[in-house]
Every structure is written in structure tokens, then in C-alpha cells.
Amino acid sequence: MSAAAASRPIGVFDSGVGGLTVVRALMERLPLEDIVYFGDTARVPYGVKSVATIEHFTAQITEFLLQRDVKMLIIACNTMAAVAAEVVHRLAAGIPVLDVIEAGARAAVAASPGRRIGVIGTPTTINSNAYARRMHELDPTVRVYSQACPLFVPLVEEGWLEHEVTRLTAQEYLRPVLAEEVDSLVLGCTHYPLLKPLLRDVAGLHVRLIDSALTTAEFAAERLQQAGLARTGGVADYRFVVSDVPLRFQTIGERFLGRSLGTVEKVDW
């Protein structure tokens, strides 16, 4: 591949701000790569919408990022990955497409010697069964125990990362999964990495937490190397595009990213 192809940005997208945890992991793992992030903040949450609507929105965002001449697309939203990944693959026309479910499923199967895996996520992601299905394709012997955790997203957005209410909620949600003596626990929502210290306390040190943001960044690094698309020099440029700028977007976004967002561009559909 030419240096010009390698210098193109990675496109990352999500239904809102959650995918910034994936961007943060990419910045740390691939510090030379340019990134364009799109968060569909005007139409979040996706979890309550029909599959047809999610597919339509996903196609719109994919086309927007393809116009930015991206070299790779990363679906940083578990809901989109669960129900609309095929749409992205079809439109991408040969550009590598990665998603958080694929990365998380691979990492969980590799990290679970006892073949017992827990998955926590939003109700839509859990009901789609996408993680369990992909893990069974990778290894038919694994046992997957899934648990929807609908209160985690609002608690994270409220900033209650170490709050007693969040701890009690986590204990309640994780009790049935931990009772199955799982080896690993997949954090199947991009908001959940912010709860990692608390979840580690609740789950115990013997349960390995699979952070889909970190595993996606690792997977992206592998794929870029394989495709000869890894950038080898220059200063990385980060662009953040949203469909609306809600009141608390900057605060929440910077908490997820772990640094300043700088200028945020708003797109009008």
C-alpha cells in the first residue's frame, strides 16, 4: 500500500458519546493514526429503535465517513454492530470494517480456559444474542451467560462511576452471572469501561474483564499491519463530528475521552 493510503484517517462511529472510549483506546494503541469520530447525538438512544431505522441511520453515517476518505471503519456501538454490521460491510466496498462485538467475542474466547463467559450490555445488545452467537461460531464449546444492565448507561452519564448506588446496582446485575462461575466478563457496551474499577471490585480478581474498547484497538492495530495501512510518521489529527451538541456533551465526552475534545463539528442531515 502507498504512503498516501496509509495517511488516510480511521473512521469511528457510535450512536452517541460512548464510542469515545474506543477512540481513547485507539489514541493510546495507535498514536500516529488520524481519527474521524461521528456520534449521532441527535438520534441517540438507538436501543429503543427498530432494526430498519438503525440500519438506515447506520448507512447514512457510513456514507458520511466514506466521503471523508477513511481507510478503515470501526463500529464502536454495540447496538449498531449487533443489528446493522452487514450494512456497513456492504457499503464499505473492501475497506476493512471492525466492530466492538467481533473484537470482544474473540478476546473473551481466547481468555476463558474454563469456557464460561459472562456478557453484560444494554437490553438491545443482549436480546440480539450477537455476542453469544459469535462466540459459539468461534468455539462451540463455550457457555455464555448474558445479563442486560439498563441502568449503567444513565449512571455513567451522570458521572456516578464510584457511587454507592452504582455499586449496589452492579452487585444486583452481576449476581446471576457470577453464580455461573464465569472466567471472563465482556463489557458489552462502550459506556462500561468507565465502570471498570468498580466492576473489578464486584466481580473479583479471578474474573477477567474484557474491555471491548481495548480489544477493538488491538484488533485495529493487527488489521492495519496486515493490510499495510499503518501510518509510520507525522502528527495525529483528531476530528469529532456530531449530529447535535446537547448541553452536557462536552462534559460527558471529555470524561469518556480522558482529554479535551477541542473543536466539535456539527453536521446537519
N, C-alpha and C positions, 0 to 999 in steps of 0.2 A: 504493500500500500504506500501511496505517496505521503510526503510530509503534509501536504495540503489536506488530504483526507483525515490524517491523524489530528490536525489542528482544529477540526470542527468540534462543536460542543456536544456534551451528553444532554439529552432531554429527559427531564424527570417530571412526572406529573401525579397529582393527587386531587381528591375531591375538596381538600381544604388546606389546612396548615400541617397536618400530621406527617406528610411526606418530607417535611424539613428534617426529620430525624434521619431519613435516608440520605438527604443532601449532606448533612453534618458528617455522617459516616463516610460518604464519598470524598468529602474535602480532606478528611484525615487519611484515608487509604490512598487516594489519588490526587495529591496536592497540585499537580500540574494541569489537571483537566478543567477546561471551561465547562460550566453548567448553566443550563437554562431551566428554571423551575416554573411550572404552571400549577397554581392552586385555584380550583373552581369555587372560590369563596362565596360567590353569589348564589350557588345552587346546592351547597352542602346543607344537610347531610344526604349522601347518596343511598344510605342503608334502608331508607323507607320508600325508595322509588322502584318502579317496575324495571324488569330486565331490559325491555325495549328502550326505555328512557335512558337508563345507564349506558346502554350500547350507543345510543345517539350522541349523548354528551361526550363519551369516550372517543368516538370517531372525530367529533369536532375538535377536541383538544389535540388528538394525534395529528390531524391535518395542520393545525396551527404550528405545532413543533416541527413538523416536516418542512414547513415553509421557512423555518429558522435554520435549515440545513444541518440538522443534528446527525451525528454518526451512530448513535445508539439511543434507544428509548427504554426508559425504566418506569414500569407501572408501580408507583410507590403507594398505591391504595389497595388494600386487601379486597374491598368490595368490587372495585373495577377488575382486579386480577381474577376474582372468583367468577364473575359473570360476563366479562367483555374482553378477555385477553385475545380471543380469536379475531376480533375486530381490528385490534392493534396490529397483530401479525399480518393480517390481510393487507392493511393499508401501508405497512412499513416497507413492503416490497424488497426484502433482502437485507434491510438494516437490522442488526441484532436487536432483539426485544427481550428484556428481562423483566421478571416481576417478583414481588416480595414472597408470594406463595411458593413459587418454584424454588427460590433460594432457601426459604425457611424449611421446606419439606426435605430438601437434600441434606441440609445441615443436621436436622433432627434425626434422620435415619442413620447418618454417619455417627452421631453422638449417643446412640441409645443401645448399648450392648444387651440390655435386657429386653429390647424390642417393645417397651411400653412407653408411649409418648402421650403427653397431655398437650392440648391446644386450647388457648383462650383467645377470644376475639369478640367482635360485635355480633349481634344476633344474625345479621345477613350473611356474614362470612361463615359462621358456624353452621347455619341452616343450608348453605350451599354445599357443604361437605367437601369443599375443594382441597383442603389440606389432607384430610384422611384419604381421599381418592388418589391424590398424587403420591402420598407416602406408600399406599398399597401397590401402586404401579412400580415404585422403586424397590419395594421389598414386601411381598405378600404376607410375610410372617409377622409384621408389626401389628400391635394392638394400639388403637388410637382412642383417647378419651377426651371428648370436646366439651367445652363449657362456655356459654355466652356470658359476657360481663358488661351489660349495657351501661352501668353507672361509671365505668372507668373513664370514658371519654370526657363527660362533663366535669368529673373530679380533676382530671389532668388540666383541662382548660381553665378551671378555677384556680389552678396553682396549688392544689391540696396534695402535694406529692408525698408528704410525710405525715399528713394529718391523721388523727386517731380514727376519724370517720372512714377514711380511705383504707386504713389498716383493718378495721373491722369488716369492711366490705370485701376486701381481698381474702380474709380468712373464711368468710362465708362462701364466696365463689369457688375458692380453691379446695375447700374441704372434700367434695366428692372426687375430684381429680387426684388429689394426694392420697386418698384412701385406696386408689388403684396401684399405689407404689410405682409411679412413673419414674423413668430415668431422666427424662428431659421434659421441659415445658416450653412450648413455642409461644412467643408473644406475637399473636396473630393480628396485631393492629399497630399502626405506626405511632399511635399515642403511647403505647405501653412501655417503650424503652425508658421513658421518663420516670416510670414507677419501678425500675429495676432494683434499686437498693431495698425498697420496701418488699417487693415480691420475693427477693432473695431471702429476706428475713422470714417471711411467711412460709415459703416453700422448703427452706432448709438448704444447707450447703450440698447435700447429696443429690439434689435435683439440678441438672444443668439447664440454665435459661438460654433459650435460642432466640436471640435478638435479630429479627428479620432485617433491620436496618444494617447491622454489621455484616450479616451473611450476604445481603444484596450487594454491598460494596465490594466484598471479597469476590463474589461471582462476577461482578462487572470488571474487576481487575483481570481476572482469568480470561474472560471473553475478549477484552481489548487486546491482550497479549496474543491470543490465538489468531485474532483477525488482523494483527499487525496495525492496529489503530491506536495504540497507546502513545500519548504525547510525551516527548522526551525533553522539552525545554519550554522556556517562556514563563510568563506570569499568568496565573489562572484568573479568569474573569467570570463573575457570578451575576446572573440576571434573574430577578424574581418578578414573575408576572402573575397577576390575579384578576378575577372577573369582578371583584368588588373589594373595597377596603373597609371592612367592618371596624367599628370603634376600637375593639381590643386586638385587632390583627397584629399590629406591631409588637405589642407586649407578649402575646402568646407566641407569635412567630419567632421572636428573639429567644424566648425560653427554649423552644424546640431546636433552634439552630445553634444555640450556645454562643452566639455573637450577634453583632448588629446586622440588620438586613440591608442597610443602606437604602438606595432608591428602589422603590417598588413601582413597577409599571402596571397600569390598569388597562385591560382590554375591554372594548365594548363589542359584544357579539352583533 
